[in-house]
Amino acid sequence: MKRILSLMLMVVLVLSVCCSCTTPPITNDNILLVTSFYPIYIFTLNIVDGIDEINVSCMAEQNTGCLHDYQILSRDAKLIADADVFIINGAGMEAFLEDVYMSNENLRVVDSSEGVRLIENCDEHHENHNEETHHDHNHSVNSHIWMSPENAKIQVNNIADSLVSFYPQYKSEIEENKNDYINRLTKLSEELSEKARTLKNENIITFHESYDYLASEYGFNVVATVESHEGSEPSAKGLAELVDIIEKHNVNVLFIEPDYKGSSATILSNETGADILTLNPVIRGEVSLTAYEDIMRENLETILKAVK
């Protein structure tokens, strides 16, 4: 009997040591904020930094990519169901999730796009963009609003103001974090604006519609957006039209995204001599408070080097 009791005690001690090495579970007293994907995750982390009672999770893992191509998993639905607040980009980006989060009457949803002026989606090859004020989830608009630092500031304000209204006990911490982050984003915007002066009226072609807001903010032109990926490539006629656009607008570089798997960029490069470079639409990256700023600086440096 003594031997059995000794063995049982050893098992308990081993289990205790193992458990102490794991991440502690979220307790019932903690507030769970769930963000839809990477850029909103980074914004929210900055806003609640240092508040131990608030946990932030990202529904789409930070290396997933754009939500346009995302397929919701059962674990995602459970995470949203467990959330106290679901924070979304808005502007139609999470339209495929509406049935999931709208069915939870107790879930608070924060749409960070409120007040952002949206760019209308145009045809695959486009030269001009019209703007409209955002009122609801409009699927005819470009939802990549975070790619403008000025829009990012609006989004951060929206998230912070909503969290203060939900959890006034953390008002001072949230507002201090918000102000610090807004100051950093303002510095980023001023820095990029100064560097982008030489980009005014330059023409580029991208392989995703992520960069229209960046172009609008800094005065260069996305003369064509090619929604091209493996299994869905422009036709021969479409490629010929793109060659004409490249030659007409003196485009010297084609911008693809990380993990681009299409073949049309290579075809167009071979036909026209345009270089191929990679931009990051801030849909993946490190879990770092400065990740958004770091990636945006790298993007602008890439564009500047390409068009010089």
N, C-alpha and C positions, 0 to 999 in steps of 0.2 A: 504493500500500500504506500509506504514512504517513497519507494522508487517511482510509482505512478504519479504521486503528487509532485515529486521533483521534476519529472518530465513535463508535466502540465505547466509548472511554473516557468520552465525554460522556454516553452512554446509561447507563453504570454509575453515574456521579456523580448523574445525575438520579434514577435509581431509588433510590439511597441516601438522597437528600434526601427523596423522597416517603415512603419507608418510615419515616423518623425521625419523621414527623408522625402516624403511626398508633399506635393502642394496641398495646403490645407483646403478643405472644401468650403464653398460659399455657404455661410450660415444664414439662417432665416432673418437675421438682423441686417444683413448686407443688402444693398440696392444693386440690382443687376441691370445695367444698360447694355443693350444689344445694338450694334451698328450693322448696317446692311453690307458694307464692303470697305476696302482699305482706306480710301481718303477720308471717309467719315469717321472711321476708327481712329486715325491719327488726329483729326480735329478734336474728337471727344476725349482722347487720352490727355491732350494738352489742357482741356477745360477742367477736368477733374483730377489733375495731377496732385498727388499728396493727400487726397481724401481717402483714408483707409476703408471707410464704410461703403465706398462705391466701387463696384467691379465693372469692368468694361470688356465685352466679348465682341468678336467680329463674326458675323454669320458666315460670310464667304471667307475662307482662309486667305491670308494676305498674299498668297502666290497664285490665287485662282484666276485673276484677270478681270475683264469687264463683265458686269452683270448681264449684258446683252446676250452673252453666250453661256450663262449659268443655268444649271438645272438644279432646282431645289431638292435637297435630300431630307429624309425623315428626321435626321438629327437637327437640321436647320429649323424645321417646323417645331420640334420640341424646344429648341433654344428660344425661339420667339415666344412660345407658350409660357416659358418660365420667366421671361423678361418682365421687368417693371416698366421699362421704357424701350421702345424700338425707334432708333434714330435713322432716318433715311436721307438719301440725297434729294429725292423728289424729282420734279420735272419729267416724270414718266419713267425714270430709270428702274424703279421697283414695281412697275405696273403688274408684272406677273405674280407678285407676292400679295396683292391686295386681298385676295380671298383668304389668305392665311392670317394676316394680321387684323383684318377688319372683323373677322369672326370672333376675336377675343375682346369682349366688351370692357374688360378691366385693363386692357393694355393701353398705355399712353403712347401715341405716335408723334414724333417730331419730324416735320418736313423742313429740311434745312434750306430749301430753295425759295421759300417765301420772300418776295420782294426782288428777286433776281430777274433782270431783263434777259429774256430768252431769245436765242437765234433759231429761226425756222429751219427745219430740214428742207433741203432742196434735192434736185435730181442728183444722180451719181456724179455727173460732171457739172460743177457749178462755178459761177464767177462772182455772184453777189449774194449777200445775206440780208434779210429783213429781220427786224426785231419786234417783239411784242411783249407786253407786260404779262408776267405769269399769274394766272388765276387758279389753275387746277392742273391735274395730270394731263398734259396735252401731248399726245403721242406724235404730233407733227413737229415737235421742237427738238433741238439738239440738247440732250440731257447732260453733257459733259461739262457742267458749269464750273466745277472745281478747278479747271485748268486756267482760270483767270484768278490771280491773287486778290483782285478786288472783289470778285464773287466769293472767294474763300472767306474773306472777312465778313461778308454778309451771312454766310453759312455758319461761321463760328458764333456770330452774335445771336443768330436764331437758336442754335443749340443751347448756348449758355443761358439766354433769357428764359427758355422753356424749362431748363433744369432748375433755375432759381425759383420759378413759379411752382414747380412740383416739390422742391425740397428747400424751402426758405431757410432752414437751419444751416445750410451750407452756402448761403448767399455771399458772405465775405470771401470765402476761399474761391468760389467759382468766379466771382467778378474780378478778383485779383489775377487769377490764372487767365481769364479772358482778356483782360487789359494787357497783360504781358505778351500774350500770343498775338493779339491784334497789333501791338507795337512792332513785333517781329515781322508780321506779314506786311505791315506798312513799309518797313525798311526794305523788305524783299521787293515789294512792288516798285518802290522808288529806284532801287538798284537796277532792276530789270528794265524799267522805263528808260533810264539813262543809257544803258548798254544797247538797248534796242533802237536807238535813234537811227542807226545806220541801216536798219532793216526796213525803213519806211518804203512802202510800195514794192518791196521785193516779192517775187512769186515763188510759191512752193507747191508741191503735190504730196499728199499724205495718203496712207493706206488704212486710215480709220478716221472717223469724224471727230476725234478727240481735240483737235487743235484749233477749231474755229474761234473759240473764245480767246485763246492766247493770241491768235492773229489779229482779232478785232481790237484787243487791248493795246497791242504794240505796233499796229499800223502796217503789217505785212499781209499778203493775200494768199489764201488757200484757193488756188484756181481750179483744183480738181481734188475730189476725195474718192478714192477707189476702195470700195468695200470688197476686198479680195482676200480669200483664204482658201485653204485646201478643200477642193470639192466644189468651190464656187468662184470661178474665175471669169473675168470679162471675156466677151466673145471676140472673135477676130475683128469684127466691126468696131467693138468698144475699144480694143487696143489701138486700132488705127486712129480713132478719134482722140485718144489720149496722146498719141505721137504728135498729132496736129496741135493739140493744146500745149504740149511741151515746147514745140518749135515756135508757136505763135507768141508764147509768153516768156520765152528765153529761160525756161526752167532748167537749172543745172543740177538739182538734187531731188531724189525721191526719198521720203521719210517713211520708214516702216517702224513696227513696234517690236519689242522683245518677243521671241518665239513666233515671229511671222513665218508661216509655212507655205504661202502662196508662191506661184511662179511668175506672175505677171510683172512684178518689180524687176526681176532679172531680164525678162523679155524686153521691157521698155528701156532698161539701161543699155542693153545691147543694141537696140535700134537707134537710140538718141545720144548715147554717151553720157547720160546723166548719172551721177554718183548715187549710191544707195547708203543712207545712214539711218541710225536707229534713234528714236525718241521714246521716252518713257511717259505714258499717259497717267502716271501716278496711280496705277491700279494694283501695284505690287511693290514690295520693298521691305526694308527692315522695320522692326517695331522700335522706332526711335521718335522722340518728340520733335526732332528737327527734320524728319524724313521728307515732308512735303517741301520745305524750303530747299533742302539739298538737291532733290530731284529736279525742281523747277530751275534752279541755277544751272544744273548740268544740261538741261534741255536747251536753254537759251544759248549757252556756250556752243553747243552742237550746231544750232541753227546759224549762229554768227560765223563760225568757222566754215560752214558749208557755202554760204552765199558770198563770202569775200573773194 
